[in-house]
Amino acid sequence: MNKLLNEKMLLAQIGIKRKIMYRRAKTFGFTDPRVVECSQELDVLINKYHKKVA
C-alpha cells in the first residue's frame, strides 16, 4: 500500500514538474538555463519512478 502511494506521489510530482517546464519553455525558450534545469529535475523524478516500478 505504501509503495503504491509513493508511486502515485511521484507521478503527481512528475506531472507538476512537466507543466512548470512547459510554461518556462513557452516563456523563455527551450534552451534557457531555467528550462534546462527544470528538465533535469524532471529526468531525476522519472528515473526515480522507473526504479520503483521496475
N, C-alpha and C positions, 0 to 999 in steps of 0.2 A: 504493500500500500504506500509506504513512504517513498519507494523508488518511483512509483507512478506519479506521485505528487512532485517529486524533484524533476522528472521529465517534463511534466506539464509546466512547471515554473520556468524551466529552461526554454521551452518553446515560446512561452509568453515573452521572455526577455529577448529572444531572437526576433520575434515579431516587432517589438518596440524598437530595438536597435536598427532593424531593417528600415522601418518608417523614418527614423531620425536620419539615417544615412541618405535615403532618397530625397528627403527635404533639403538636406545640406547640399547634395549634388545638384539639385534643381536651382538652388540659390547661388552656390559658389562655383559650380563646375566639378566634374568628376576627379580632376587632378589636384584639387585644393587639399592642402595638408589636413584640414579638419575632416574632410570626406575620407581620405585615405586612412586616417587614424580610426575613424568610426568603422570602416570596412575591416580593418584588422581586428578590432574588438568583436565585430560580428563573426569573423572567422574563428576566434577563440571560443565563442559561445557555441557555434555549430560543431566544432571539434569536440567540445565537452559533451554535447548532446549525443554525438555519434559514439563516443566511448561508452556512454551509459547504456545505450540501446544495443550495442554490439555484443 
